[in-house]
Amino acid sequence: MKAIIEVGSKGTIFMAAREQLAQKNRGQAPDYRLSFESARTLFAELTPARLDLLNTLRSMGPASVYALAKTAGRNYSNVHADVARLVELGLIERTDDDMVTVPFDAVEIRMALAQTA
């Protein structure tokens, strides 16, 4: 399963829901979708440091926030704040034993370019 992150216009959510239903009907686990209203908002939320954390955590497997901060070579409080936001966005999950994990095999970022007349 992958996370698809996109800059979406009005109505995009309905196309995404339709695609998720089609995946479910084919017996596939539907991809996780996350939409932002602008590229500016997307990149404000998904900073390079947060994207690096996703990659590091995916390669580590389930880990504590402390272990993630140590492996990433970053300050614990900054990693803690980034993990909290990534949990809110649905890109990181917490386990029952308070470990964090990335449930996706891949993250795909999509941004359509403006159409020319």
N, CA, C and O atoms as a GROMACS GRO file, in nm:
protein
  468
    1MET      N    1   0.085  -0.117   0.000
    1MET     CA    2   0.000   0.000   0.000
    1MET      C    3   0.090   0.123   0.000
    1MET      O    4   0.196   0.124   0.061
    2LYS      N    5   0.044   0.226  -0.069
    2LYS     CA    6   0.122   0.349  -0.075
    2LYS      C    7   0.037   0.467  -0.031
    2LYS      O    8  -0.086   0.460  -0.030
    3ALA      N    9   0.106   0.574   0.005
    3ALA     CA   10   0.040   0.700   0.038
    3ALA      C   11   0.053   0.790  -0.084
    3ALA      O   12   0.164   0.811  -0.135
    4ILE      N   13  -0.059   0.843  -0.130
    4ILE     CA   14  -0.059   0.936  -0.243
    4ILE      C   15  -0.091   1.074  -0.188
    4ILE      O   16  -0.200   1.097  -0.134
    5ILE      N   17   0.004   1.164  -0.202
    5ILE     CA   18  -0.011   1.300  -0.150
    5ILE      C   19  -0.019   1.391  -0.271
    5ILE      O   20   0.065   1.384  -0.361
    6GLU      N   21  -0.121   1.475  -0.273
    6GLU     CA   22  -0.141   1.556  -0.393
    6GLU      C   23  -0.189   1.696  -0.362
    6GLU      O   24  -0.246   1.724  -0.256
    7VAL      N   25  -0.164   1.782  -0.457
    7VAL     CA   26  -0.223   1.915  -0.456
    7VAL      C   27  -0.350   1.898  -0.537
    7VAL      O   28  -0.346   1.869  -0.657
    8GLY      N   29  -0.463   1.918  -0.472
    8GLY     CA   30  -0.589   1.890  -0.539
    8GLY      C   31  -0.678   2.010  -0.552
    8GLY      O   32  -0.681   2.098  -0.466
    9SER      N   33  -0.750   2.011  -0.661
    9SER     CA   34  -0.850   2.115  -0.680
    9SER      C   35  -0.984   2.064  -0.630
    9SER      O   36  -0.994   1.949  -0.588
   10LYS      N   37  -1.085   2.148  -0.636
   10LYS     CA   38  -1.217   2.105  -0.593
   10LYS      C   39  -1.261   1.985  -0.676
   10LYS      O   40  -1.239   1.981  -0.797
   11GLY      N   41  -1.322   1.889  -0.609
   11GLY     CA   42  -1.370   1.770  -0.678
   11GLY      C   43  -1.268   1.657  -0.680
   11GLY      O   44  -1.304   1.543  -0.710
   12THR      N   45  -1.143   1.685  -0.647
   12THR     CA   46  -1.040   1.582  -0.648
   12THR      C   47  -1.070   1.473  -0.547
   12THR      O   48  -1.043   1.355  -0.571
   13ILE      N   49  -1.127   1.512  -0.434
   13ILE     CA   50  -1.157   1.415  -0.330
   13ILE      C   51  -1.256   1.310  -0.378
   13ILE      O   52  -1.250   1.194  -0.337
   14PHE      N   53  -1.349   1.350  -0.466
   14PHE     CA   54  -1.447   1.254  -0.518
   14PHE      C   55  -1.382   1.155  -0.613
   14PHE      O   56  -1.416   1.037  -0.613
   15MET      N   57  -1.288   1.203  -0.695
   15MET     CA   58  -1.216   1.112  -0.784
   15MET      C   59  -1.131   1.015  -0.703
   15MET      O   60  -1.122   0.897  -0.737
   16ALA      N   61  -1.070   1.062  -0.596
   16ALA     CA   62  -0.989   0.976  -0.511
   16ALA      C   63  -1.074   0.871  -0.442
   16ALA      O   64  -1.035   0.755  -0.433
   17ALA      N   65  -1.192   0.911  -0.394
   17ALA     CA   66  -1.282   0.815  -0.329
   17ALA      C   67  -1.327   0.708  -0.427
   17ALA      O   68  -1.336   0.591  -0.392
   18ARG      N   69  -1.355   0.747  -0.549
   18ARG     CA   70  -1.396   0.653  -0.653
   18ARG      C   71  -1.284   0.552  -0.680
   18ARG      O   72  -1.310   0.432  -0.694
   19GLU      N   73  -1.160   0.600  -0.687
   19GLU     CA   74  -1.046   0.512  -0.711
   19GLU      C   75  -1.025   0.416  -0.594
   19GLU      O   76  -0.992   0.299  -0.615
   20GLN      N   77  -1.043   0.465  -0.471
   20GLN     CA   78  -1.028   0.379  -0.354
   20GLN      C   79  -1.134   0.270  -0.353
   20GLN      O   80  -1.103   0.155  -0.320
   21LEU      N   81  -1.257   0.303  -0.388
   21LEU     CA   82  -1.362   0.202  -0.395
   21LEU      C   83  -1.332   0.097  -0.501
   21LEU      O   84  -1.355  -0.022  -0.480
   22ALA      N   85  -1.280   0.140  -0.614
   22ALA     CA   86  -1.244   0.046  -0.720
   22ALA      C   87  -1.134  -0.049  -0.673
   22ALA      O   88  -1.140  -0.169  -0.701
   23GLN      N   89  -1.035   0.002  -0.601
   23GLN     CA   90  -0.928  -0.083  -0.547
   23GLN      C   91  -0.985  -0.184  -0.449
   23GLN      O   92  -0.950  -0.301  -0.451
   24LYS      N   93  -1.074  -0.137  -0.364
   24LYS     CA   94  -1.135  -0.225  -0.264
   24LYS      C   95  -1.218  -0.334  -0.332
   24LYS      O   96  -1.213  -0.449  -0.290
   25ASN      N   97  -1.292  -0.298  -0.436
   25ASN     CA   98  -1.372  -0.396  -0.509
   25ASN      C   99  -1.286  -0.499  -0.580
   25ASN      O  100  -1.331  -0.612  -0.602
   26ARG      N  101  -1.164  -0.463  -0.618
   26ARG     CA  102  -1.072  -0.558  -0.681
   26ARG      C  103  -0.997  -0.642  -0.578
   26ARG      O  104  -0.910  -0.722  -0.613
   27GLY      N  105  -1.029  -0.623  -0.450
   27GLY     CA  106  -0.963  -0.698  -0.344
   27GLY      C  107  -0.828  -0.644  -0.304
   27GLY      O  108  -0.752  -0.712  -0.235
   28GLN      N  109  -0.797  -0.523  -0.346
   28GLN     CA  110  -0.670  -0.459  -0.310
   28GLN      C  111  -0.690  -0.367  -0.190
   28GLN      O  112  -0.798  -0.311  -0.170
   29ALA      N  113  -0.585  -0.353  -0.111
   29ALA     CA  114  -0.590  -0.255  -0.004
   29ALA      C  115  -0.585  -0.116  -0.068
   29ALA      O  116  -0.493  -0.087  -0.145
   30PRO      N  117  -0.683  -0.031  -0.039
   30PRO     CA  118  -0.683   0.101  -0.102
   30PRO      C  119  -0.565   0.185  -0.056
   30PRO      O  120  -0.523   0.179   0.060
   31ASP      N  121  -0.512   0.264  -0.149
   31ASP     CA  122  -0.403   0.355  -0.115
   31ASP      C  123  -0.456   0.465  -0.024
   31ASP      O  124  -0.573   0.503  -0.031
   32TYR      N  125  -0.369   0.515   0.063
   32TYR     CA  126  -0.403   0.626   0.150
   32TYR      C  127  -0.386   0.754   0.069
   32TYR      O  128  -0.286   0.771  -0.001
   33ARG      N  129  -0.482   0.844   0.077
   33ARG     CA  130  -0.475   0.969   0.002
   33ARG      C  131  -0.479   1.087   0.097
   33ARG      O  132  -0.555   1.090   0.194
   34LEU      N  133  -0.395   1.185   0.066
   34LEU     CA  134  -0.386   1.307   0.144
   34LEU      C  135  -0.376   1.422   0.045
   34LEU      O  136  -0.287   1.423  -0.040
   35SER      N  137  -0.467   1.518   0.056
   35SER     CA  138  -0.470   1.631  -0.039
   35SER      C  139  -0.444   1.762   0.033
   35SER      O  140  -0.486   1.783   0.146
   36PHE      N  141  -0.375   1.850  -0.036
   36PHE     CA  142  -0.349   1.985   0.011
   36PHE      C  143  -0.401   2.082  -0.094
   36PHE      O  144  -0.406   2.049  -0.213
   37GLU      N  145  -0.440   2.200  -0.052
   37GLU     CA  146  -0.499   2.297  -0.145
   37GLU      C  147  -0.396   2.369  -0.231
   37GLU      O  148  -0.430   2.428  -0.333
   38SER      N  149  -0.269   2.365  -0.189
   38SER     CA  150  -0.166   2.432  -0.268
   38SER      C  151  -0.032   2.363  -0.245
   38SER      O  152  -0.013   2.294  -0.145
   39ALA      N  153   0.059   2.384  -0.337
   39ALA     CA  154   0.195   2.330  -0.323
   39ALA      C  155   0.263   2.392  -0.201
   39ALA      O  156   0.340   2.326  -0.131
   40ARG      N  157   0.235   2.519  -0.177
   40ARG     CA  158   0.294   2.588  -0.062
   40ARG      C  159   0.255   2.519   0.068
   40ARG      O  160   0.339   2.498   0.156
   41THR      N  161   0.127   2.483   0.080
   41THR     CA  162   0.079   2.415   0.201
   41THR      C  163   0.140   2.275   0.212
   41THR      O  164   0.183   2.234   0.319
   42LEU      N  165   0.142   2.203   0.100
   42LEU     CA  166   0.200   2.069   0.100
   42LEU      C  167   0.342   2.071   0.152
   42LEU      O  168   0.378   1.994   0.240
   43PHE      N  169   0.425   2.160   0.096
   43PHE     CA  170   0.565   2.162   0.134
   43PHE      C  171   0.591   2.229   0.269
   43PHE      O  172   0.698   2.213   0.327
   44ALA      N  173   0.494   2.304   0.320
   44ALA     CA  174   0.505   2.356   0.456
   44ALA      C  175   0.482   2.243   0.556
   44ALA      O  176   0.545   2.239   0.662
   45GLU      N  177   0.392   2.152   0.523
   45GLU     CA  178   0.362   2.038   0.611
   45GLU      C  179   0.462   1.924   0.594
   45GLU      O  180   0.504   1.862   0.692
   46LEU      N  181   0.499   1.896   0.470
   46LEU     CA  182   0.591   1.786   0.442
   46LEU      C  183   0.728   1.842   0.407
   46LEU      O  184   0.770   1.844   0.291
   47THR      N  185   0.795   1.888   0.509
   47THR     CA  186   0.928   1.947   0.493
   47THR      C  187   1.029   1.838   0.457
   47THR      O  188   1.001   1.719   0.478
   48PRO      N  189   1.144   1.875   0.404
   48PRO     CA  190   1.247   1.774   0.378
   48PRO      C  191   1.281   1.692   0.503
   48PRO      O  192   1.303   1.571   0.493
   49ALA      N  193   1.286   1.756   0.619
   49ALA     CA  194   1.317   1.683   0.743
   49ALA      C  195   1.210   1.580   0.774
   49ALA      O  196   1.243   1.469   0.819
   50ARG      N  197   1.083   1.612   0.753
   50ARG     CA  198   0.976   1.517   0.778
   50ARG      C  199   0.977   1.403   0.678
   50ARG      O  200   0.952   1.288   0.714
   51LEU      N  201   1.004   1.434   0.552
   51LEU     CA  202   1.015   1.328   0.451
   51LEU      C  203   1.133   1.236   0.483
   51LEU      O  204   1.123   1.115   0.466
   52ASP      N  205   1.243   1.293   0.529
   52ASP     CA  206   1.357   1.211   0.571
   52ASP      C  207   1.320   1.120   0.688
   52ASP      O  208   1.362   1.005   0.693
   53LEU      N  209   1.242   1.174   0.782
   53LEU     CA  210   1.198   1.090   0.896
   53LEU      C  211   1.115   0.973   0.848
   53LEU      O  212   1.132   0.861   0.897
   54LEU      N  213   1.024   0.996   0.753
   54LEU     CA  214   0.944   0.887   0.699
   54LEU      C  215   1.033   0.778   0.641
   54LEU      O  216   1.013   0.659   0.666
   55ASN      N  217   1.132   0.819   0.565
   55ASN     CA  218   1.223   0.724   0.502
   55ASN      C  219   1.305   0.649   0.607
   55ASN      O  220   1.320   0.527   0.598
   56THR      N  221   1.358   0.721   0.704
   56THR     CA  222   1.438   0.659   0.809
   56THR      C  223   1.355   0.560   0.889
   56THR      O  224   1.399   0.448   0.916
   57LEU      N  225   1.234   0.602   0.927
   57LEU     CA  226   1.148   0.515   1.006
   57LEU      C  227   1.106   0.392   0.927
   57LEU      O  228   1.099   0.282   0.982
   58ARG      N  229   1.077   0.409   0.800
   58ARG     CA  230   1.039   0.294   0.717
   58ARG      C  231   1.153   0.192   0.710
   58ARG      O  232   1.130   0.072   0.714
   59SER      N  233   1.277   0.242   0.699
   59SER     CA  234   1.391   0.149   0.691
   59SER      C  235   1.420   0.083   0.826
   59SER      O  236   1.470  -0.029   0.831
   60MET      N  237   1.388   0.151   0.936
   60MET     CA  238   1.411   0.097   1.071
   60MET      C  239   1.306  -0.006   1.111
   60MET      O  240   1.336  -0.104   1.179
   61GLY      N  241   1.184   0.017   1.068
   61GLY     CA  242   1.073  -0.061   1.122
   61GLY      C  243   1.023   0.008   1.247
   61GLY      O  244   1.072   0.116   1.282
   62PRO      N  245   0.925  -0.051   1.316
   62PRO     CA  246   0.870   0.013   1.436
   62PRO      C  247   0.980   0.051   1.536
   62PRO      O  248   1.070  -0.028   1.564
   63ALA      N  249   0.971   0.173   1.588
   63ALA     CA  250   1.074   0.223   1.679
   63ALA      C  251   1.014   0.326   1.773
   63ALA      O  252   0.905   0.378   1.750
   64SER      N  253   1.086   0.354   1.879
   64SER     CA  254   1.046   0.462   1.968
   64SER      C  255   1.087   0.594   1.903
   64SER      O  256   1.172   0.596   1.814
   65VAL      N  257   1.027   0.702   1.948
   65VAL     CA  258   1.063   0.834   1.895
   65VAL      C  259   1.209   0.863   1.930
   65VAL      O  260   1.281   0.924   1.851
   66TYR      N  261   1.250   0.821   2.048
   66TYR     CA  262   1.389   0.842   2.089
   66TYR      C  263   1.486   0.771   1.994
   66TYR      O  264   1.585   0.830   1.950
   67ALA      N  265   1.457   0.644   1.962
   67ALA     CA  266   1.544   0.568   1.871
   67ALA      C  267   1.544   0.631   1.731
   67ALA      O  268   1.647   0.634   1.664
   68LEU      N  269   1.428   0.680   1.688
   68LEU     CA  270   1.419   0.746   1.558
   68LEU      C  271   1.505   0.872   1.556
   68LEU      O  272   1.579   0.896   1.460
   69ALA      N  273   1.496   0.952   1.662
   69ALA     CA  274   1.576   1.076   1.670
   69ALA      C  275   1.725   1.043   1.669
   69ALA      O  276   1.804   1.111   1.602
   70LYS      N  277   1.763   0.940   1.742
   70LYS     CA  278   1.903   0.902   1.748
   70LYS      C  279   1.952   0.853   1.612
   70LYS      O  280   2.060   0.892   1.567
   71THR      N  281   1.874   0.769   1.544
   71THR     CA  282   1.913   0.717   1.413
   71THR      C  283   1.919   0.830   1.310
   71THR      O  284   2.007   0.832   1.224
   72ALA      N  285   1.823   0.924   1.318
   72ALA     CA  286   1.819   1.035   1.223
   72ALA      C  287   1.924   1.142   1.254
   72ALA      O  288   1.951   1.229   1.171
   73GLY      N  289   1.983   1.136   1.374
   73GLY     CA  290   2.083   1.236   1.412
   73GLY      C  291   2.022   1.372   1.435
   73GLY      O  292   2.083   1.475   1.405
   74ARG      N  293   1.899   1.372   1.490
   74ARG     CA  294   1.828   1.498   1.512
   74ARG      C  295   1.791   1.513   1.658
   74ARG      O  296   1.791   1.416   1.734
   75ASN      N  297   1.759   1.635   1.696
   75ASN     CA  298   1.716   1.667   1.831
   75ASN      C  299   1.583   1.597   1.862
   75ASN      O  300   1.491   1.599   1.781
   76TYR      N  301   1.574   1.536   1.982
   76TYR     CA  302   1.456   1.460   2.018
   76TYR      C  303   1.328   1.545   2.014
   76TYR      O  304   1.227   1.499   1.962
   77SER      N  305   1.331   1.665   2.068
   77SER     CA  306   1.207   1.745   2.073
   77SER      C  307   1.158   1.783   1.933
   77SER      O  308   1.038   1.789   1.909
   78ASN      N  309   1.251   1.809   1.842
   78ASN     CA  310   1.211   1.839   1.704
   78ASN      C  311   1.152   1.716   1.636
   78ASN      O  312   1.052   1.727   1.564
   79VAL      N  313   1.213   1.600   1.657
   79VAL     CA  314   1.160   1.477   1.600
   79VAL      C  315   1.024   1.445   1.661
   79VAL      O  316   0.933   1.403   1.590
   80HIS      N  317   1.010   1.465   1.790
   80HIS     CA  318   0.882   1.440   1.857
   80HIS      C  319   0.772   1.525   1.795
   80HIS      O  320   0.662   1.476   1.768
   81ALA      N  321   0.800   1.653   1.772
   81ALA     CA  322   0.701   1.743   1.711
   81ALA      C  323   0.670   1.700   1.568
   81ALA      O  324   0.554   1.701   1.527
   82ASP      N  325   0.772   1.662   1.492
   82ASP     CA  326   0.750   1.618   1.354
   82ASP      C  327   0.669   1.488   1.350
   82ASP      O  328   0.579   1.474   1.267
   83VAL      N  329   0.700   1.396   1.438
   83VAL     CA  330   0.626   1.270   1.444
   83VAL      C  331   0.480   1.297   1.480
   83VAL      O  332   0.389   1.238   1.421
   84ALA      N  333   0.457   1.385   1.576
   84ALA     CA  334   0.319   1.417   1.615
   84ALA      C  335   0.241   1.471   1.495
   84ALA      O  336   0.125   1.433   1.475
   85ARG      N  337   0.302   1.557   1.417
   85ARG     CA  338   0.232   1.612   1.299
   85ARG      C  339   0.211   1.505   1.192
   85ARG      O  340   0.106   1.501   1.129
   86LEU      N  341   0.309   1.420   1.171
   86LEU     CA  342   0.295   1.312   1.072
   86LEU      C  343   0.189   1.210   1.115
   86LEU      O  344   0.123   1.150   1.030
   87VAL      N  345   0.173   1.190   1.246
   87VAL     CA  346   0.065   1.106   1.295
   87VAL      C  347  -0.069   1.172   1.264
   87VAL      O  348  -0.162   1.105   1.216
   88GLU      N  349  -0.080   1.302   1.290
   88GLU     CA  350  -0.203   1.376   1.259
   88GLU      C  351  -0.239   1.367   1.110
   88GLU      O  352  -0.356   1.357   1.074
   89LEU      N  353  -0.138   1.370   1.025
   89LEU     CA  354  -0.160   1.362   0.880
   89LEU      C  355  -0.188   1.219   0.833
   89LEU      O  356  -0.226   1.198   0.718
   90GLY      N  357  -0.168   1.122   0.921
   90GLY     CA  358  -0.194   0.982   0.885
   90GLY      C  359  -0.078   0.913   0.816
   90GLY      O  360  -0.096   0.804   0.760
   91LEU      N  361   0.040   0.972   0.817
   91LEU     CA  362   0.154   0.912   0.749
   91LEU      C  363   0.240   0.826   0.841
   91LEU      O  364   0.320   0.746   0.793
   92ILE      N  365   0.222   0.841   0.970
   92ILE     CA  366   0.286   0.757   1.071
   92ILE      C  367   0.177   0.707   1.164
   92ILE      O  368   0.082   0.779   1.194
   93GLU      N  369   0.192   0.584   1.210
   93GLU     CA  370   0.098   0.527   1.306
   93GLU      C  371   0.170   0.493   1.435
   93GLU      O  372   0.289   0.461   1.436
   94ARG      N  373   0.095   0.501   1.545
   94ARG     CA  374   0.148   0.458   1.675
   94ARG      C  375   0.093   0.319   1.706
   94ARG      O  376  -0.024   0.290   1.682
   95THR      N  377   0.180   0.233   1.757
   95THR     CA  378   0.137   0.098   1.797
   95THR      C  379   0.088   0.101   1.941
   95THR      O  380   0.102   0.202   2.010
   96ASP      N  381   0.031  -0.009   1.985
   96ASP     CA  382  -0.020  -0.017   2.122
   96ASP      C  383   0.090   0.000   2.226
   96ASP      O  384   0.065   0.049   2.336
   97ASP      N  385   0.213  -0.039   2.191
   97ASP     CA  386   0.325  -0.024   2.286
   97ASP      C  387   0.402   0.106   2.266
   97ASP      O  388   0.518   0.117   2.303
   98ASP      N  389   0.335   0.207   2.205
   98ASP     CA  390   0.386   0.343   2.186
   98ASP      C  391   0.508   0.352   2.095
   98ASP      O  392   0.590   0.443   2.108
   99MET      N  393   0.519   0.257   2.002
   99MET     CA  394   0.620   0.267   1.898
   99MET      C  395   0.556   0.340   1.780
   99MET      O  396   0.434   0.349   1.772
  100VAL      N  397   0.637   0.393   1.690
  100VAL     CA  398   0.585   0.457   1.571
  100VAL      C  399   0.631   0.376   1.450
  100VAL      O  400   0.737   0.314   1.451
  101THR      N  401   0.549   0.378   1.346
  101THR     CA  402   0.579   0.302   1.226
  101THR      C  403   0.518   0.369   1.103
  101THR      O  404   0.421   0.444   1.114
  102VAL      N  405   0.577   0.342   0.988
  102VAL     CA  406   0.523   0.390   0.860
  102VAL      C  407   0.455   0.270   0.795
  102VAL      O  408   0.521   0.172   0.763
  103PRO      N  409   0.323   0.278   0.775
  103PRO     CA  410   0.250   0.163   0.722
  103PRO      C  411   0.252   0.151   0.569
  103PRO      O  412   0.184   0.066   0.513
  104PHE      N  413   0.329   0.236   0.502
  104PHE     CA  414   0.328   0.240   0.356
  104PHE      C  415   0.458   0.190   0.298
  104PHE      O  416   0.565   0.204   0.358
  105ASP      N  417   0.449   0.130   0.180
  105ASP     CA  418   0.567   0.087   0.106
  105ASP      C  419   0.630   0.203   0.032
  105ASP      O  420   0.751   0.205   0.008
  106ALA      N  421   0.548   0.301  -0.004
  106ALA     CA  422   0.595   0.414  -0.083
  106ALA      C  423   0.508   0.536  -0.056
  106ALA      O  424   0.393   0.524  -0.014
  107VAL      N  425   0.564   0.653  -0.080
  107VAL     CA  426   0.492   0.778  -0.075
  107VAL      C  427   0.507   0.842  -0.212
  107VAL      O  428   0.618   0.859  -0.262
  108GLU      N  429   0.395   0.876  -0.271
  108GLU     CA  430   0.395   0.936  -0.404
  108GLU      C  431   0.337   1.077  -0.392
  108GLU      O  432   0.226   1.095  -0.342
  109ILE      N  433   0.412   1.177  -0.438
  109ILE     CA  434   0.365   1.316  -0.434
  109ILE      C  435   0.329   1.356  -0.576
  109ILE      O  436   0.410   1.347  -0.668
  110ARG      N  437   0.204   1.402  -0.592
  110ARG     CA  438   0.154   1.442  -0.724
  110ARG      C  439   0.116   1.590  -0.723
  110ARG      O  440   0.053   1.639  -0.630
  111MET      N  441   0.157   1.657  -0.828
  111MET     CA  442   0.119   1.796  -0.843
  111MET      C  443   0.102   1.825  -0.992
  111MET      O  444   0.200   1.823  -1.068
  112ALA      N  445  -0.019   1.852  -1.034
  112ALA     CA  446  -0.045   1.883  -1.173
  112ALA      C  447   0.007   2.024  -1.204
  112ALA      O  448  -0.003   2.114  -1.121
  113LEU      N  449   0.062   2.040  -1.320
  113LEU     CA  450   0.107   2.173  -1.364
  113LEU      C  451  -0.007   2.244  -1.434
  113LEU      O  452  -0.100   2.180  -1.485
  114ALA      N  453   0.000   2.374  -1.438
  114ALA     CA  454  -0.107   2.454  -1.501
  114ALA      C  455  -0.118   2.419  -1.649
  114ALA      O  456  -0.018   2.394  -1.716
  115GLN      N  457  -0.240   2.419  -1.698
  115GLN     CA  458  -0.265   2.394  -1.839
  115GLN      C  459  -0.245   2.522  -1.918
  115GLN      O  460  -0.281   2.630  -1.871
  116THR      N  461  -0.189   2.511  -2.037
  116THR     CA  462  -0.174   2.628  -2.122
  116THR      C  463  -0.297   2.640  -2.212
  116THR      O  464  -0.361   2.540  -2.245
  117ALA      N  465  -0.327   2.759  -2.248
  117ALA     CA  466  -0.448   2.783  -2.330
  117ALA      C  467  -0.430   2.746  -2.473
  117ALA      O  468  -0.523   2.761  -2.553
   0.00000   0.00000   0.00000
